[in-house]
């Protein structure tokens, strides 16, 4: 999957409405991976997504805190966001 396809799949996943109230979604691919910014349930959320051998490293950037979660597939983003926000 190229970066444009990954960008589009992320937009569709997040736009499905399964995670709550979503506003101002920005999905931007770069050489290193994908940056996602949005307002989710009235919280500003920033996620860096980096492809690796085991799937994806999902880095949540929140108020100067940084946590990293390994996910297998892009659809796993929804479960992580539901549990954090």
VMD Tcl script that builds the backbone (N, CA, C; Angstrom):
set m [mol new atoms 255]
animate dup $m
set s [atomselect $m all]
$s set {name element resname resid chain x y z} {
  {N N UNK 1 A 0.845 -1.162 0.000}
  {CA C UNK 1 A 0.000 0.000 0.000}
  {C C UNK 1 A 0.901 1.239 0.000}
  {N N UNK 2 A 0.661 2.133 -0.953}
  {CA C UNK 2 A 1.458 3.364 -0.991}
  {C C UNK 2 A 0.893 4.392 -0.010}
  {N N UNK 3 A 1.605 5.486 0.163}
  {CA C UNK 3 A 1.221 6.470 1.189}
  {C C UNK 3 A -0.126 7.124 0.889}
  {N N UNK 4 A -0.450 7.355 -0.362}
  {CA C UNK 4 A -1.742 7.959 -0.708}
  {C C UNK 4 A -2.894 7.014 -0.373}
  {N N UNK 5 A -2.721 5.732 -0.665}
  {CA C UNK 5 A -3.755 4.745 -0.321}
  {C C UNK 5 A -3.929 4.647 1.196}
  {N N UNK 6 A -2.817 4.694 1.913}
  {CA C UNK 6 A -2.883 4.629 3.365}
  {C C UNK 6 A -3.592 5.863 3.921}
  {N N UNK 7 A -3.280 7.020 3.372}
  {CA C UNK 7 A -3.944 8.272 3.770}
  {C C UNK 7 A -5.452 8.166 3.598}
  {N N UNK 8 A -5.874 7.690 2.416}
  {CA C UNK 8 A -7.303 7.559 2.123}
  {C C UNK 8 A -7.986 6.545 3.033}
  {N N UNK 9 A -7.325 5.422 3.301}
  {CA C UNK 9 A -7.909 4.405 4.175}
  {C C UNK 9 A -8.090 4.946 5.593}
  {N N UNK 10 A -7.135 5.716 6.064}
  {CA C UNK 10 A -7.234 6.312 7.402}
  {C C UNK 10 A -8.397 7.294 7.459}
  {N N UNK 11 A -8.558 8.120 6.423}
  {CA C UNK 11 A -9.677 9.068 6.383}
  {C C UNK 11 A -11.016 8.348 6.446}
  {N N UNK 12 A -11.139 7.263 5.683}
  {CA C UNK 12 A -12.388 6.495 5.663}
  {C C UNK 12 A -12.649 5.861 7.029}
  {N N UNK 13 A -11.614 5.265 7.623}
  {CA C UNK 13 A -11.757 4.644 8.946}
  {C C UNK 13 A -12.214 5.647 9.991}
  {N N UNK 14 A -11.527 6.774 10.058}
  {CA C UNK 14 A -11.847 7.769 11.079}
  {C C UNK 14 A -13.173 8.462 10.806}
  {N N UNK 15 A -13.527 8.596 9.553}
  {CA C UNK 15 A -14.789 9.238 9.191}
  {C C UNK 15 A -15.997 8.350 9.364}
  {N N UNK 16 A -15.790 7.094 9.720}
  {CA C UNK 16 A -16.903 6.149 9.843}
  {C C UNK 16 A -17.835 6.467 11.013}
  {N N UNK 17 A -17.381 7.298 11.945}
  {CA C UNK 17 A -18.215 7.679 13.067}
  {C C UNK 17 A -18.216 6.712 14.225}
  {N N UNK 18 A -17.374 5.686 14.171}
  {CA C UNK 18 A -17.350 4.670 15.221}
  {C C UNK 18 A -16.573 5.099 16.465}
  {N N UNK 19 A -15.907 6.237 16.421}
  {CA C UNK 19 A -15.057 6.628 17.550}
  {C C UNK 19 A -15.583 7.838 18.309}
  {N N UNK 20 A -16.646 8.441 17.842}
  {CA C UNK 20 A -17.208 9.601 18.516}
  {C C UNK 20 A -17.312 10.789 17.587}
  {N N UNK 21 A -17.348 11.992 18.175}
  {CA C UNK 21 A -17.510 13.225 17.410}
  {C C UNK 21 A -16.139 13.656 16.882}
  {N N UNK 22 A -16.018 13.661 15.578}
  {CA C UNK 22 A -14.762 13.979 14.905}
  {C C UNK 22 A -14.906 15.295 14.153}
  {N N UNK 23 A -13.929 16.208 14.366}
  {CA C UNK 23 A -13.923 17.489 13.662}
  {C C UNK 23 A -12.510 17.780 13.176}
  {N N UNK 24 A -12.402 18.522 12.093}
  {CA C UNK 24 A -11.119 19.035 11.617}
  {C C UNK 24 A -10.066 17.978 11.379}
  {N N UNK 25 A -10.378 16.945 10.648}
  {CA C UNK 25 A -9.435 15.859 10.383}
  {C C UNK 25 A -8.398 16.265 9.346}
  {N N UNK 26 A -7.128 16.089 9.685}
  {CA C UNK 26 A -6.016 16.312 8.763}
  {C C UNK 26 A -5.172 15.055 8.747}
  {N N UNK 27 A -5.016 14.460 7.583}
  {CA C UNK 27 A -4.172 13.275 7.404}
  {C C UNK 27 A -3.135 13.643 6.366}
  {N N UNK 28 A -1.854 13.561 6.756}
  {CA C UNK 28 A -0.775 14.011 5.883}
  {C C UNK 28 A 0.330 12.969 5.859}
  {N N UNK 29 A 0.650 12.461 4.670}
  {CA C UNK 29 A 1.726 11.472 4.572}
  {C C UNK 29 A 3.059 12.175 4.336}
  {N N UNK 30 A 4.122 11.560 4.857}
  {CA C UNK 30 A 5.482 12.067 4.715}
  {C C UNK 30 A 6.395 10.876 4.445}
  {N N UNK 31 A 7.670 11.135 4.271}
  {CA C UNK 31 A 8.622 10.056 4.022}
  {C C UNK 31 A 8.668 9.052 5.167}
  {N N UNK 32 A 8.517 9.523 6.377}
  {CA C UNK 32 A 8.651 8.675 7.570}
  {C C UNK 32 A 7.368 7.957 7.949}
  {N N UNK 33 A 6.199 8.414 7.445}
  {CA C UNK 33 A 4.926 7.799 7.797}
  {C C UNK 33 A 3.773 8.759 7.585}
  {N N UNK 34 A 2.789 8.708 8.476}
  {CA C UNK 34 A 1.589 9.531 8.345}
  {C C UNK 34 A 1.354 10.285 9.649}
  {N N UNK 35 A 1.023 11.569 9.536}
  {CA C UNK 35 A 0.655 12.386 10.686}
  {C C UNK 35 A -0.848 12.628 10.614}
  {N N UNK 36 A -1.525 12.414 11.731}
  {CA C UNK 36 A -2.973 12.596 11.813}
  {C C UNK 36 A -3.251 13.616 12.911}
  {N N UNK 37 A -4.039 14.630 12.581}
  {CA C UNK 37 A -4.459 15.630 13.567}
  {C C UNK 37 A -5.967 15.785 13.458}
  {N N UNK 38 A -6.600 15.890 14.614}
  {CA C UNK 38 A -8.056 16.005 14.620}
  {C C UNK 38 A -8.526 16.479 15.982}
  {N N UNK 39 A -9.770 16.888 16.034}
  {CA C UNK 39 A -10.445 17.100 17.298}
  {C C UNK 39 A -11.416 15.938 17.439}
  {N N UNK 40 A -11.236 15.167 18.505}
  {CA C UNK 40 A -12.050 13.980 18.736}
  {C C UNK 40 A -12.704 14.113 20.103}
  {N N UNK 41 A -14.027 14.139 20.108}
  {CA C UNK 41 A -14.784 14.296 21.354}
  {C C UNK 41 A -14.276 15.494 22.154}
  {N N UNK 42 A -14.054 16.602 21.449}
  {CA C UNK 42 A -13.612 17.879 22.010}
  {C C UNK 42 A -12.178 17.862 22.551}
  {N N UNK 43 A -11.383 16.860 22.190}
  {CA C UNK 43 A -9.966 16.781 22.562}
  {C C UNK 43 A -9.118 16.876 21.299}
  {N N UNK 44 A -8.055 17.703 21.339}
  {CA C UNK 44 A -7.133 17.739 20.218}
  {C C UNK 44 A -6.268 16.486 20.281}
  {N N UNK 45 A -6.199 15.779 19.167}
  {CA C UNK 45 A -5.460 14.522 19.105}
  {C C UNK 45 A -4.455 14.605 17.955}
  {N N UNK 46 A -3.211 14.224 18.236}
  {CA C UNK 46 A -2.202 14.125 17.186}
  {C C UNK 46 A -1.577 12.741 17.259}
  {N N UNK 47 A -1.506 12.089 16.107}
  {CA C UNK 47 A -0.986 10.730 16.017}
  {C C UNK 47 A 0.031 10.672 14.884}
  {N N UNK 48 A 1.173 10.061 15.161}
  {CA C UNK 48 A 2.125 9.717 14.110}
  {C C UNK 48 A 2.026 8.219 13.900}
  {N N UNK 49 A 1.982 7.805 12.659}
  {CA C UNK 49 A 1.837 6.398 12.318}
  {C C UNK 49 A 3.010 6.003 11.423}
  {N N UNK 50 A 3.813 5.059 11.901}
  {CA C UNK 50 A 5.017 4.651 11.177}
  {C C UNK 50 A 4.936 3.158 10.874}
  {N N UNK 51 A 5.045 2.799 9.593}
  {CA C UNK 51 A 4.993 1.393 9.188}
  {C C UNK 51 A 6.278 0.707 9.616}
  {N N UNK 52 A 6.128 -0.510 10.172}
  {CA C UNK 52 A 7.293 -1.310 10.535}
  {C C UNK 52 A 7.036 -2.774 10.178}
  {N N UNK 53 A 7.963 -3.651 10.532}
  {CA C UNK 53 A 7.855 -5.072 10.159}
  {C C UNK 53 A 6.628 -5.746 10.735}
  {N N UNK 54 A 6.194 -5.321 11.907}
  {CA C UNK 54 A 5.079 -5.974 12.586}
  {C C UNK 54 A 3.738 -5.302 12.358}
  {N N UNK 55 A 3.686 -4.292 11.543}
  {CA C UNK 55 A 2.452 -3.543 11.287}
  {C C UNK 55 A 2.739 -2.062 11.314}
  {N N UNK 56 A 2.325 -1.404 12.404}
  {CA C UNK 56 A 2.503 0.042 12.519}
  {C C UNK 56 A 2.828 0.423 13.958}
  {N N UNK 57 A 3.701 1.397 14.119}
  {CA C UNK 57 A 3.911 2.015 15.417}
  {C C UNK 57 A 3.010 3.236 15.442}
  {N N UNK 58 A 2.128 3.285 16.417}
  {CA C UNK 58 A 1.188 4.393 16.568}
  {C C UNK 58 A 1.659 5.230 17.752}
  {N N UNK 59 A 2.058 6.468 17.475}
  {CA C UNK 59 A 2.581 7.347 18.516}
  {C C UNK 59 A 1.535 8.414 18.809}
  {N N UNK 60 A 1.050 8.434 20.044}
  {CA C UNK 60 A 0.069 9.422 20.480}
  {C C UNK 60 A 0.810 10.574 21.140}
  {N N UNK 61 A 0.621 11.774 20.622}
  {CA C UNK 61 A 1.255 12.967 21.171}
  {C C UNK 61 A 0.177 13.762 21.889}
  {N N UNK 62 A 0.294 13.871 23.217}
  {CA C UNK 62 A -0.765 14.466 24.005}
  {C C UNK 62 A -0.167 15.302 25.132}
  {N N UNK 63 A -0.313 16.628 25.071}
  {CA C UNK 63 A 0.157 17.527 26.128}
  {C C UNK 63 A 1.579 17.217 26.581}
  {N N UNK 64 A 2.501 17.198 25.669}
  {CA C UNK 64 A 3.912 16.940 25.942}
  {C C UNK 64 A 4.193 15.496 26.359}
  {N N UNK 65 A 3.190 14.662 26.401}
  {CA C UNK 65 A 3.377 13.237 26.680}
  {C C UNK 65 A 3.420 12.497 25.365}
  {N N UNK 66 A 4.163 11.431 25.337}
  {CA C UNK 66 A 4.290 10.650 24.110}
  {C C UNK 66 A 4.194 9.183 24.489}
  {N N UNK 67 A 3.225 8.500 23.918}
  {CA C UNK 67 A 3.120 7.064 24.154}
  {C C UNK 67 A 3.095 6.347 22.811}
  {N N UNK 68 A 3.699 5.193 22.778}
  {CA C UNK 68 A 3.822 4.427 21.548}
  {C C UNK 68 A 3.107 3.092 21.709}
  {N N UNK 69 A 2.319 2.739 20.707}
  {CA C UNK 69 A 1.550 1.498 20.728}
  {C C UNK 69 A 1.780 0.781 19.401}
  {N N UNK 70 A 2.034 -0.506 19.465}
  {CA C UNK 70 A 2.192 -1.307 18.253}
  {C C UNK 70 A 0.825 -1.826 17.832}
  {N N UNK 71 A 0.435 -1.586 16.574}
  {CA C UNK 71 A -0.827 -2.125 16.052}
  {C C UNK 71 A -0.511 -2.965 14.819}
  {N N UNK 72 A -1.362 -3.935 14.550}
  {CA C UNK 72 A -1.135 -4.837 13.423}
  {C C UNK 72 A -1.681 -4.284 12.113}
  {N N UNK 73 A -2.872 -3.689 12.174}
  {CA C UNK 73 A -3.544 -3.209 10.976}
  {C C UNK 73 A -4.065 -1.795 11.210}
  {N N UNK 74 A -4.323 -1.069 10.128}
  {CA C UNK 74 A -4.817 0.300 10.248}
  {C C UNK 74 A -6.134 0.373 11.007}
  {N N UNK 75 A -6.992 -0.620 10.846}
  {CA C UNK 75 A -8.287 -0.591 11.532}
  {C C UNK 75 A -8.140 -0.605 13.052}
  {N N UNK 76 A -6.979 -1.029 13.555}
  {CA C UNK 76 A -6.736 -1.039 14.997}
  {C C UNK 76 A -6.627 0.372 15.573}
  {N N UNK 77 A -6.442 1.366 14.710}
  {CA C UNK 77 A -6.412 2.763 15.156}
  {C C UNK 77 A -7.696 3.099 15.912}
  {N N UNK 78 A -8.817 2.618 15.413}
  {CA C UNK 78 A -10.113 2.920 16.033}
  {C C UNK 78 A -10.179 2.445 17.472}
  {N N UNK 79 A -9.719 1.223 17.729}
  {CA C UNK 79 A -9.761 0.670 19.081}
  {C C UNK 79 A -8.880 1.478 20.026}
  {N N UNK 80 A -7.697 1.866 19.565}
  {CA C UNK 80 A -6.786 2.658 20.408}
  {C C UNK 80 A -7.404 4.017 20.737}
  {N N UNK 81 A -7.961 4.674 19.733}
  {CA C UNK 81 A -8.567 5.988 19.961}
  {C C UNK 81 A -9.779 5.905 20.880}
  {N N UNK 82 A -10.583 4.850 20.730}
  {CA C UNK 82 A -11.752 4.670 21.610}
  {C C UNK 82 A -11.316 4.530 23.058}
  {N N UNK 83 A -10.233 3.821 23.284}
  {CA C UNK 83 A -9.807 3.565 24.660}
  {C C UNK 83 A -9.100 4.777 25.286}
  {N N UNK 84 A -8.564 5.677 24.459}
  {CA C UNK 84 A -7.831 6.838 24.980}
  {C C UNK 84 A -8.671 8.115 25.033}
  {N N UNK 85 A -9.662 8.235 24.178}
  {CA C UNK 85 A -10.434 9.477 24.093}
  {C C UNK 85 A -11.915 9.178 24.122}
}
mol reanalyze $m
mol bondsrecalc $m
mol representation Tube
mol addrep $m
